[in-house]
C-alpha cells in the first residue's frame, strides 16, 4: 500500500482497544499505535498482521 493515513489508523486502533484481548494481543495493538504515531507504517502493518495470525 502506498498511501497511509495515520489518523484513520489510530481511530481504528482506538476502537480495537475498547476490548481486552489479553496481554499479548493488547501489546501488539499498542505497538501498532505507537508505530503509527511515529509514521513507521511498515512496523505498524507487521504488528497488525501478528494480531490476525
C-alpha positions as CSV (number, residue, x, y, z in Angstrom):
1,X,0.0,0.0,0.0
2,X,1.4,3.4,-0.9
3,X,-1.0,5.8,0.8
4,X,-1.4,5.6,4.6
5,X,-3.4,7.8,6.9
6,X,-2.0,7.6,10.4
7,X,-5.0,9.4,11.9
8,X,-7.5,7.0,10.4
9,X,-5.4,4.0,11.6
10,X,-5.2,5.4,15.1
11,X,-9.0,5.8,15.1
12,X,-9.5,2.2,14.2
13,X,-6.9,1.1,16.8
14,X,-8.8,3.1,19.4
15,X,-11.9,1.1,18.6
16,X,-9.9,-2.1,19.0
17,X,-8.6,-1.1,22.3
18,X,-12.2,-0.9,23.7
19,X,-11.9,-4.6,24.2
20,X,-9.5,-6.7,26.3
21,X,-7.9,-9.3,24.0
22,X,-5.3,-10.4,26.6
23,X,-1.8,-9.1,27.2
24,X,-0.1,-10.4,24.1
25,X,-2.7,-9.0,21.6
26,X,-3.1,-5.8,23.5
27,X,0.6,-5.2,23.4
28,X,0.7,-5.8,19.7
29,X,-2.2,-3.3,19.2
30,X,-0.5,-0.8,21.4
31,X,2.8,-1.3,19.5
32,X,1.0,-0.7,16.2
33,X,-0.5,2.6,17.6
34,X,3.0,3.7,18.7
35,X,4.4,2.9,15.3
36,X,1.7,4.9,13.5
37,X,2.3,7.9,15.8
38,X,5.9,7.8,14.6
39,X,4.8,7.3,10.9
40,X,6.5,3.8,10.9
41,X,3.9,2.3,8.7
42,X,5.7,-0.9,7.9
43,X,6.2,-1.7,11.6
44,X,2.5,-1.0,12.3
45,X,1.4,-3.3,9.4
46,X,3.7,-6.1,10.7
47,X,2.3,-5.8,14.2
48,X,-1.3,-5.8,13.0
49,X,-0.6,-8.9,10.9
50,X,0.6,-10.6,14.0
51,X,-2.7,-9.8,15.7
52,X,-4.6,-11.5,12.8
53,X,-2.4,-14.6,12.9
